[in-house]
C-alpha cells in the first residue's frame, strides 16, 4: 500500500466524487418540506394508471357490492373509460355512475362506478378492462407534457368475488321448530262445541264473501313496465337450454320481453317494429344515453342471429345476452322522482 499510494490518488478521488454524487440523491429526496409525490413522479414512467377495486371481496346473496374503476392521468392526456356493464356477468347492475375529473396533487383522477347485487352463490371474476389514452391537442401547438408515445392503453387487473349463502353451513336452517302434536279436548260437550264453532266460522266466512262480492271493487293499478320485465326475465331461467327448441324459445322470449318493456317504458311501439326500425328510432327515446343505445344494438343483433340466422350460441353467449337484457332494464328503469310523479 505504501508503494502504490501515489498511483492510487486519482482512483480514490474518483471514488470520493462518485460517493458524493450518490449521496446527493437521498438528500434531495429527503429534503424537509418536500412533498412525497415528488419522489413518486420521478419514478413514474406511464402517463396514465388504472385501478379496479370492490368494497367487499366476500359477500352473501342479496348484498350490494360497489365496483370502481379509477384512472389517474398526467395533465395533457385524455382517457376513455369504456362502459363495463356488458362485461359484468353473474351480477345484477342496480346503479351506475361516473364522477367528474378531480385533481390530486399534480395529476387528475376520474372514476366510473357500479353498484352490483349477486343473487346466486358462487365464485365470480370481474374481467380486466382496457382504458385507452392519448395526448390532448395543445391550443398553442406545443407538445404537452408526459412520457411515452402519443397514445396507448392500460388494463385493470382481474377481481375475484366470492358470493356465499345466507344459510348456515350445510345449507339447512336451524331455527325451524317441529309441529307440536294435537291435543285432544276432553269432556262430554267437546264434540258439540267443536261442531258449533265450525258452523259459526263457516257462516261468518260466507257472510264475508257475500259482502265482498256486492262491494264495488277498485281497478287494480297497472304493473310498471320494469317490474313486468324483471318477472318475465326471471321466468325464462326455468327453460332447459340444452334443448335446441327451448333455446330458440328462450331467445324469442328475451326479444319479446325487451320490446314490450321499451313500449311500456318509452311509448315506442317496439313490438310492431323490426330491429333496424327500433335502432333508427332509438334517438327518440328520452333518457337513453349512448351506452344504453350501444347495449340495445348488441342485444338486438345477438338475438336476431339466433332467431333468423340459425346461430347456435354457447353458454357464455347465452349468459351474456341475458345479462344485457337485464342490465338494459335496470339502467333505464324509472328513478324515484319519476315513480312518485306517475303515482
VOSE-428204 format. One line per 5 residues: number of its first residue (from 1); their letters; for each residue x, y, z of N, C-alpha, C. Coordinates in steps of 0.05 Angstrom, whole numbers, plus 5000, padded with zeros to 4 digits. Layout:
N
NUM	A	X Y Z X Y Z X Y Z  ...
//
This chain:
343
1	XXXXX	5017 4976 5000 5000 5000 5000 5017 5025 5000  5039 5024 5013 5056 5047 5014 5068 5052 4987  5076 5031 4972 5087 5035 4946 5066 5044 4925  5042 5036 4928 5022 5043 4908 5006 5067 4916  5013 5080 4939 4997 5103 4948 4996 5126 4928
6	XXXXX	5018 5136 4917 5016 5159 4898 5000 5151 4874  5003 5126 4864 4988 5119 4839 4958 5116 4844  4950 5111 4869 4921 5107 4875 4906 5132 4880  4920 5155 4881 4906 5180 4887 4884 5187 4867  4888 5185 4841 4866 5190 4822 4842 5172 4826
11	XXXXX	4847 5146 4832 4824 5127 4836 4809 5134 4860  4823 5142 4882 4809 5149 4907 4793 5174 4903  4804 5193 4887 4789 5218 4882 4763 5212 4866  4765 5193 4847 4741 5186 4831 4720 5173 4848  4729 5155 4866 4710 5141 4884 4697 5161 4903
16	XXXXX	4712 5181 4913 4700 5201 4930 4680 5218 4916  4686 5225 4890 4667 5241 4874 4641 5225 4869  4644 5199 4863 4621 5182 4858 4604 5179 4883  4617 5175 4906 4602 5173 4931 4587 5199 4937  4600 5222 4931 4587 5247 4936 4563 5251 4918
21	XXXXX	4565 5243 4892 4542 5245 4874 4519 5227 4883  4525 5202 4892 4504 5184 4901 4491 5194 4926  4506 5207 4943 4495 5217 4968 4476 5240 4964  4478 5254 4940 4461 5276 4935 4432 5267 4929  4428 5243 4919 4401 5234 4912 4383 5231 4936
26	XXXXX	4390 5215 4957 4373 5213 4980 4371 5240 4995  4392 5257 4993 4389 5283 5006 4368 5299 4993  4366 5297 4966 4346 5312 4951 4318 5301 4957  4317 5274 4960 4291 5261 4965 4281 5267 4993  4300 5269 5012 4292 5272 5040 4293 5300 5049
31	XXXXX	4294 5320 5031 4296 5348 5039 4270 5355 5054  4272 5368 5077 4248 5375 5093 4230 5393 5077  4204 5388 5080 4184 5405 5067 4177 5396 5039  4193 5377 5027 4186 5368 5000 4163 5348 5002  4142 5350 4984 4120 5330 4984 4129 5303 4976
36	XXXXX	4115 5282 4986 4123 5255 4980 4117 5248 4950  4099 5263 4937 4092 5257 4910 4114 5264 4891  4133 5281 4900 4155 5288 4882 4172 5263 4875  4177 5246 4895 4192 5222 4890 4176 5203 4872  4149 5201 4877 4133 5183 4860 4133 5193 4831
41	XXXXX	4132 5219 4826 4132 5229 4799 4158 5222 4785  4180 5222 4800 4205 5216 4788 4206 5187 4780  4192 5169 4794 4193 5141 4789 4172 5132 4768  4151 5148 4764 4130 5140 4746 4140 5142 4717  4133 5122 4701 4140 5122 4673 4116 5125 4655
46	XXXXX	4093 5115 4663 4068 5116 4647 4053 5141 4654  4042 5155 4634 4026 5179 4640 3999 5173 4651  3990 5148 4648 3963 5140 4657 3965 5115 4673  3951 5113 4695 3949 5089 4712 3920 5083 4718  3913 5058 4720 3885 5050 4725 3885 5031 4749
51	XXXXX	3863 5032 4764 3859 5013 4786 3830 5005 4786  3825 4979 4791 3798 4969 4794 3796 4957 4823  3773 4962 4836 3770 4953 4863 3741 4948 4870  3736 4932 4890 3709 4927 4901 3710 4933 4931  3688 4941 4942 3688 4947 4971 3686 4922 4988
56	XXXXX	3679 4899 4975 3679 4874 4990 3685 4851 4971  3704 4834 4978 3711 4811 4962 3695 4786 4969  3682 4786 4992 3665 4763 5001 3639 4775 5009  3617 4766 4997 3590 4776 5003 3571 4753 5004  3547 4759 5014 3525 4739 5014 3505 4747 4993
61	XXXXX	3487 4728 4986 3467 4734 4966 3449 4757 4975  3445 4776 4957 3429 4799 4963 3445 4823 4972  3471 4820 4978 3487 4842 4986 3493 4860 4962  3498 4886 4968 3506 4905 4947 3536 4908 4948  3549 4907 4924 3578 4909 4921 3583 4932 4902
66	XXXXX	3602 4950 4911 3609 4973 4895 3635 4967 4880  3634 4968 4853 3657 4962 4836 3666 4989 4824  3691 4996 4828 3702 5022 4819 3725 5018 4799  3726 5035 4779 3748 5036 4760 3759 5065 4762  3783 5068 4773 3795 5095 4776 3818 5098 4757
71	XXXXX	3819 5121 4743 3840 5127 4724 3855 5152 4734  3881 5150 4736 3898 5173 4745 3916 5180 4721  3915 5206 4713 3930 5214 4689 3945 5240 4694  3966 5243 4678 3981 5268 4678 3966 5290 4663  3971 5315 4668 3959 5336 4652 3968 5334 4623
76	XXXXX	3951 5341 4604 3957 5340 4576 3951 5313 4564  3937 5296 4578 3929 5270 4567 3898 5267 4570  3887 5252 4551 3858 5246 4551 3855 5216 4554  3834 5208 4569 3828 5179 4573 3800 5173 4565  3795 5149 4558 3768 5140 4551 3762 5115 4567
81	XXXXX	3745 5118 4588 3738 5095 4604 3714 5081 4591  3716 5056 4582 3694 5043 4568 3672 5035 4587  3648 5031 4576 3625 5021 4592 3629 4992 4597  3630 4984 4623 3636 4956 4630 3611 4940 4637  3587 4951 4633 3563 4938 4641 3559 4911 4627
86	XXXXX	3565 4910 4601 3561 4885 4586 3581 4864 4593  3604 4871 4606 3625 4852 4613 3621 4841 4641  3602 4852 4656 3598 4843 4684 3577 4821 4683  3585 4796 4685 3567 4773 4684 3564 4761 4712  3540 4752 4718 3535 4739 4744 3524 4758 4765
91	XXXXX	3525 4784 4759 3515 4804 4778 3493 4820 4765  3475 4831 4782 3455 4849 4773 3464 4878 4777  3464 4895 4757 3473 4923 4760 3449 4939 4770  3451 4947 4796 3430 4962 4809 3432 4992 4802  3456 5002 4801 3460 5030 4795 3488 5034 4784
96	XXXXX	3493 5056 4769 3519 5061 4758 3522 5091 4755  3547 5100 4754 3551 5129 4751 3581 5135 4745  3586 5160 4739 3613 5169 4733 3618 5195 4747  3641 5196 4760 3649 5220 4775 3667 5238 4758  3662 5264 4758 3679 5282 4742 3708 5282 4751
101	XXXXX	3725 5290 4733 3754 5291 4739 3760 5310 4762  3777 5301 4780 3785 5319 4802 3816 5317 4804  3828 5338 4815 3857 5340 4816 3867 5329 4842  3888 5312 4840 3901 5301 4864 3931 5305 4860  3942 5324 4874 3970 5331 4871 3974 5344 4843
106	XXXXX	3991 5333 4827 3996 5344 4800 3982 5327 4779  3964 5309 4787 3950 5291 4768 3920 5294 4771  3906 5284 4751 3877 5284 4751 3867 5255 4755  3844 5253 4769 3833 5226 4775 3804 5226 4765  3796 5206 4750 3769 5202 4741 3760 5174 4749
111	XXXXX	3734 5171 4755 3724 5145 4765 3697 5139 4752  3693 5113 4747 3667 5102 4739 3660 5080 4760  3635 5079 4769 3628 5060 4790 3602 5046 4783  3599 5022 4794 3575 5005 4790 3567 4994 4817  3541 4994 4823 3530 4980 4846 3519 4954 4837
116	XXXXX	3530 4932 4847 3523 4905 4837 3508 4890 4860  3491 4871 4851 3478 4853 4870 3481 4824 4860  3491 4806 4877 3494 4778 4870 3470 4762 4880  3456 4748 4862 3433 4733 4870 3439 4703 4873  3461 4694 4861 3468 4665 4861 3494 4661 4875
121	XXXXX	3496 4639 4890 3521 4632 4904 3542 4622 4884  3567 4630 4888 3588 4621 4871 3612 4639 4872  3632 4632 4855 3656 4649 4852 3655 4663 4826  3659 4689 4826 3656 4706 4802 3683 4721 4797  3687 4728 4772 3711 4743 4764 3702 4767 4748
126	XXXXX	3710 4791 4758 3705 4815 4742 3729 4818 4724  3725 4816 4697 3748 4813 4678 3764 4839 4676  3788 4838 4665 3804 4862 4660 3790 4881 4641  3794 4907 4645 3782 4928 4629 3804 4945 4617  3805 4948 4591 3825 4964 4577 3816 4993 4575
131	XXXXX	3833 5012 4584 3828 5040 4582 3848 5053 4563  3837 5065 4541 3854 5077 4521 3861 5106 4530  3885 5115 4522 3892 5143 4528 3908 5154 4504  3908 5181 4502 3922 5195 4480 3929 5223 4490  3947 5235 4476 3955 5262 4482 3932 5281 4474
136	XXXXX	3927 5301 4491 3907 5321 4485 3919 5342 4467  3905 5351 4446 3916 5372 4429 3920 5398 4444  3944 5410 4441 3950 5435 4455 3940 5458 4438  3930 5479 4452 3919 5502 4438 3941 5518 4424  3965 5519 4436 3986 5535 4424 4004 5519 4405
141	XXXXX	3997 5494 4401 4012 5477 4382 4036 5464 4395  4042 5470 4421 4065 5458 4434 4059 5430 4442  4079 5413 4445 4075 5386 4453 4069 5384 4483  4047 5372 4492 4041 5371 4520 4060 5354 4536  4060 5359 4562 4079 5344 4580 4070 5315 4582
146	XXXXX	4089 5297 4588 4082 5269 4591 4103 5252 4577  4105 5227 4586 4124 5209 4575 4111 5190 4557  4127 5175 4541 4116 5155 4524 4106 5166 4497  4094 5148 4481 4083 5155 4455 4058 5171 4458  4047 5178 4434 4023 5196 4434 3997 5182 4442
151	XXXXX	3997 5155 4443 3972 5141 4451 3980 5114 4462  3961 5101 4475 3966 5074 4485 3941 5064 4501  3945 5043 4516 3923 5031 4531 3934 5017 4556  3920 5019 4578 3927 5004 4602 3904 4987 4610  3909 4966 4625 3888 4947 4631 3887 4942 4662
156	XXXXX	3863 4941 4672 3859 4935 4700 3865 4905 4705  3868 4898 4730 3871 4870 4737 3844 4857 4742  3845 4830 4742 3820 4815 4748 3814 4818 4778  3788 4817 4784 3779 4819 4812 3761 4794 4817  3768 4780 4838 3753 4756 4846 3734 4762 4869
161	XXXXX	3709 4754 4866 3688 4759 4886 3675 4732 4893  3673 4727 4918 3661 4702 4928 3633 4709 4940  3612 4696 4930 3585 4701 4940 3577 4676 4955  3570 4679 4981 3563 4657 4998 3533 4658 5004  3523 4636 5014 3495 4634 5021 3490 4646 5048
166	XXXXX	3466 4657 5052 3459 4668 5078 3452 4646 5098  3448 4621 5088 3441 4599 5106 3467 4590 5121  3464 4577 5143 3488 4567 5157 3501 4544 5142  3525 4536 5151 3540 4516 5137 3524 4490 5136  3522 4477 5112 3506 4454 5108 3481 4460 5092
171	XXXXX	3474 4487 5090 3451 4494 5073 3424 4490 5085  3422 4484 5111 3396 4480 5124 3392 4499 5147  3368 4510 5149 3362 4528 5171 3359 4512 5197  3368 4524 5219 3368 4510 5245 3348 4522 5265  3333 4543 5256 3315 4557 5274 3286 4549 5270
176	XXXXX	3280 4527 5255 3253 4518 5249 3246 4496 5269  3225 4500 5284 3217 4481 5304 3196 4462 5292  3195 4438 5303 3176 4418 5294 3147 4425 5303  3128 4415 5289 3100 4420 5296 3092 4404 5321  3079 4418 5339 3071 4405 5364 3048 4385 5358
181	XXXXX	3046 4363 5373 3025 4344 5368 2998 4356 5377  2976 4345 5364 2949 4354 5370 2942 4345 5399  2927 4363 5412 2918 4357 5439 2888 4352 5439  2880 4330 5449 2851 4323 5449 2837 4337 5472  2814 4349 5466 2798 4363 5487 2779 4342 5499
186	XXXXX	2782 4339 5525 2766 4320 5539 2740 4333 5549  2720 4318 5552 2694 4327 5563 2671 4318 5547  2647 4316 5559 2623 4306 5544 2613 4325 5523  2618 4351 5525 2608 4371 5506 2629 4379 5485  2652 4365 5485 2674 4374 5467 2665 4372 5438
191	XXXXX	2652 4351 5430 2644 4347 5402 2624 4368 5393  2604 4373 5411 2584 4393 5404 2595 4422 5402  2614 4427 5420 2626 4454 5419 2643 4457 5394  2657 4436 5385 2673 4438 5361 2655 4442 5337  2633 4427 5336 2614 4430 5313 2602 4457 5312
196	XXXXX	2594 4468 5336 2582 4495 5336 2602 4516 5327  2627 4513 5336 2647 4533 5328 2653 4531 5298  2653 4507 5286 2657 4504 5258 2634 4517 5242  2609 4512 5251 2586 4524 5237 2587 4555 5238  2594 4565 5262 2596 4594 5264 2617 4606 5246
201	XXXXX	2640 4592 5245 2661 4601 5228 2653 4601 5199  2639 4579 5190 2631 4577 5162 2610 4599 5156  2592 4604 5174 2572 4626 5170 2586 4653 5167  2606 4658 5184 2620 4684 5183 2635 4686 5156  2647 4664 5147 2662 4665 5122 2643 4670 5098
206	XXXXX	2619 4656 5099 2600 4660 5077 2590 4689 5077  2585 4701 5100 2576 4728 5101 2597 4748 5091  2622 4742 5098 2643 4760 5088 2646 4758 5058  2645 4734 5047 2647 4731 5018 2624 4745 5003  2599 4742 5014 2576 4755 5002 2580 4786 5003
211	XXXXX	2591 4796 5025 2595 4825 5027 2616 4835 5007  2636 4819 5003 2657 4827 4985 2648 4827 4956  2630 4807 4949 2620 4806 4922 2603 4831 4916  2587 4840 4935 2569 4862 4930 2584 4889 4931  2607 4890 4944 2621 4915 4947 2635 4921 4920
216	XXXXX	2633 4945 4910 2647 4952 4885 2677 4951 4888  2691 4940 4869 2720 4937 4871 2734 4959 4855  2754 4969 4866 2771 4989 4852 2789 4975 4832  2793 4987 4809 2810 4973 4789 2839 4971 4800  2851 4949 4794 2879 4944 4803 2898 4962 4787
221	XXXXX	2917 4974 4801 2936 4992 4786 2953 4975 4767  2960 4987 4744 2977 4972 4725 3004 4966 4736  3015 4943 4728 3042 4936 4736 3062 4953 4721  3082 4966 4734 3102 4982 4719 3117 4964 4699  3126 4976 4677 3139 4961 4656 3164 4947 4665
226	XXXXX	3180 4960 4683 3205 4948 4691 3200 4924 4710  3179 4925 4727 3173 4902 4744 3163 4879 4727  3146 4884 4707 3137 4863 4690 3160 4850 4675  3180 4866 4666 3203 4855 4652 3220 4838 4671  3224 4847 4696 3240 4831 4715 3227 4804 4720
231	XXXXX	3200 4804 4723 3187 4778 4728 3188 4760 4704  3185 4771 4680 3186 4754 4656 3215 4743 4652  3235 4760 4657 3263 4750 4654 3269 4728 4674  3259 4731 4698 3264 4711 4719 3250 4684 4711  3226 4686 4698 3212 4662 4690 3227 4647 4668
236	XXXXX	3243 4661 4651 3258 4648 4629 3280 4630 4640  3289 4635 4665 3310 4618 4676 3302 4589 4679  3276 4583 4679 3267 4556 4683 3269 4539 4658  3276 4549 4634 3277 4534 4610 3302 4516 4609  3299 4493 4597 3322 4474 4593 3336 4483 4568
241	XXXXX	3358 4497 4570 3371 4509 4546 3388 4488 4532  3390 4464 4542 3404 4443 4527 3387 4434 4503  3361 4437 4504 3343 4431 4481 3344 4453 4461  3351 4447 4435 3352 4469 4415 3326 4484 4412  3303 4471 4413 3278 4485 4411 3273 4503 4435
246	XXXXX	3279 4494 4459 3276 4510 4482 3295 4534 4481  3319 4530 4471 3338 4552 4468 3327 4573 4449  3315 4565 4427 3303 4584 4408 3280 4599 4421  3264 4585 4437 3242 4599 4451 3253 4619 4471  3276 4611 4483 3289 4629 4503 3296 4656 4489
251	XXXXX	3309 4654 4465 3317 4679 4451 3293 4695 4442  3272 4681 4431 3248 4695 4423 3235 4709 4448  3235 4695 4471 3224 4707 4495 3239 4731 4504  3266 4730 4504 3282 4753 4511 3276 4777 4493  3274 4772 4467 3268 4794 4448 3241 4806 4454
256	XXXXX	3220 4789 4459 3194 4800 4464 3192 4815 4490  3206 4805 4511 3206 4819 4537 3218 4847 4535  3241 4849 4521 3254 4875 4519 3238 4894 4502  3225 4884 4480 3209 4901 4463 3184 4911 4478  3172 4893 4494 3149 4902 4509 3156 4922 4531
261	XXXXX	3181 4918 4542 3190 4938 4562 3194 4965 4549  3207 4966 4525 3211 4991 4511 3185 5005 4505  3165 4989 4497 3139 5000 4490 3125 5012 4515  3127 4997 4538 3114 5007 4562 3129 5030 4576  3156 5029 4573 3173 5049 4587 3175 5075 4571
266	XXXXX	3179 5073 4545 3184 5097 4529 3162 5104 4509  3141 5087 4507 3119 5094 4489 3124 5088 4460  3146 5074 4453 3152 5067 4425 3140 5039 4420  3125 5036 4397 3112 5011 4391 3133 4991 4381  3151 4983 4399 3174 4966 4391 3165 4938 4384
271	XXXXX	3142 4928 4394 3132 4901 4388 3123 4899 4359  3118 4921 4345 3110 4921 4317 3132 4929 4298  3156 4934 4309 3179 4944 4292 3200 4923 4290  3216 4924 4268 3239 4907 4266 3262 4919 4282  3284 4903 4284 3307 4912 4299 3319 4937 4287
276	XXXXX	3320 4938 4260 3331 4962 4246 3314 4986 4252  3287 4983 4252 3269 5006 4257 3272 5015 4286  3275 4997 4304 3278 5005 4332 3304 5021 4336  3326 5012 4324 3352 5026 4326 3350 5053 4313  3336 5055 4290 3334 5080 4276 3319 5101 4292
281	XXXXX	3300 5092 4309 3284 5110 4325 3292 5111 4354  3315 5099 4360 3324 5099 4388 3331 5127 4398  3338 5145 4379 3345 5172 4387 3320 5187 4398  3296 5177 4392 3272 5189 4402 3266 5182 4432  3280 5162 4442 3274 5152 4469 3287 5171 4489
286	XXXXX	3272 5185 4504 3282 5204 4523 3296 5190 4546  3320 5200 4553 3335 5189 4575 3353 5166 4568  3354 5158 4542 3370 5136 4533 3397 5147 4524  3419 5140 4539 3445 5150 4533 3460 5133 4512  3484 5141 4504 3499 5126 4484 3506 5098 4493
291	XXXXX	3512 5094 4518 3519 5067 4528 3494 5049 4526  3471 5059 4534 3447 5043 4532 3439 5036 4503  3443 5056 4485 3437 5051 4456 3456 5029 4445  3482 5031 4453 3500 5010 4444 3493 4983 4455  3486 4981 4481 3477 4955 4492 3453 4945 4479
296	XXXXX	3433 4962 4472 3408 4954 4458 3415 4943 4431  3433 4957 4416 3441 4948 4389 3454 4920 4390  3472 4916 4409 3486 4890 4411 3466 4868 4419  3446 4875 4436 3426 4855 4444 3409 4847 4420  3399 4866 4405 3382 4860 4382 3397 4844 4361
301	XXXXX	3423 4851 4356 3438 4835 4336 3443 4807 4346  3449 4803 4371 3454 4776 4381 3428 4758 4380  3405 4770 4388 3381 4754 4387 3372 4748 4358  3376 4767 4340 3368 4763 4312 3384 4741 4299  3410 4738 4307 3427 4717 4296 3416 4689 4303
306	XXXXX	3405 4686 4327 3394 4660 4335 3366 4657 4324  3350 4678 4323 3322 4676 4314 3320 4671 4284  3338 4684 4268 3334 4684 4239 3358 4672 4224  3381 4671 4236 3405 4661 4222 3414 4633 4231  3397 4619 4248 3403 4592 4257 3430 4590 4271
311	XXXXX	3438 4611 4285 3463 4611 4300 3458 4595 4326  3477 4578 4334 3475 4562 4359 3495 4574 4379  3486 4589 4398 3505 4602 4417 3515 4583 4438  3538 4590 4450 3549 4575 4472 3538 4585 4499  3547 4572 4521 3537 4580 4547 3544 4609 4554
316	XXXXX	3569 4617 4547 3578 4644 4553 3561 4665 4538  3554 4659 4512 3538 4678 4497 3509 4680 4508  3499 4657 4517 3472 4657 4528 3471 4674 4554  3490 4670 4571 3491 4685 4596 3495 4715 4590  3511 4721 4570 3517 4749 4564 3493 4763 4553
321	XXXXX	3477 4750 4535 3454 4764 4523 3432 4767 4544  3430 4748 4563 3411 4751 4585 3419 4775 4603  3445 4777 4609 3454 4799 4626 3451 4826 4612  3453 4826 4585 3449 4851 4571 3420 4860 4573  3401 4842 4570 3373 4849 4573 3367 4858 4601
326	XXXXX	3377 4844 4621 3372 4852 4649 3386 4878 4655  3410 4882 4645 3424 4908 4650 3411 4931 4637  3399 4927 4613 3385 4949 4599 3361 4958 4615  3345 4939 4626 3322 4946 4641 3330 4960 4667  3351 4950 4680 3359 4963 4705 3371 4991 4701
331	XXXXX	3385 4995 4678 3397 5021 4673 3376 5042 4665  3353 5033 4653 3334 5053 4642 3308 5053 4658  3306 5038 4680 3281 5038 4695 3276 5066 4708  3252 5073 4714 3246 5099 4725 3259 5102 4753  3270 5125 4759 3281 5131 4785 3259 5140 4804
336	XXXXX	3266 5146 4829 3246 5153 4849 3229 5177 4842  3240 5199 4832 3222 5222 4824 3202 5215 4803  3210 5199 4783 3192 5191 4762 3169 5174 4772  3177 5154 4791 3156 5137 4802 3136 5153 4819  3146 5172 4835 3128 5188 4851 3110 5205 4833
341	XXX	3120 5216 4811 3103 5232 4793 3082 5214 4780  3089 5190 4772 3070 5172 4760 3048 5164 4780  3056 5160 4805 3036 5152 4825 3017 5175 4830
//
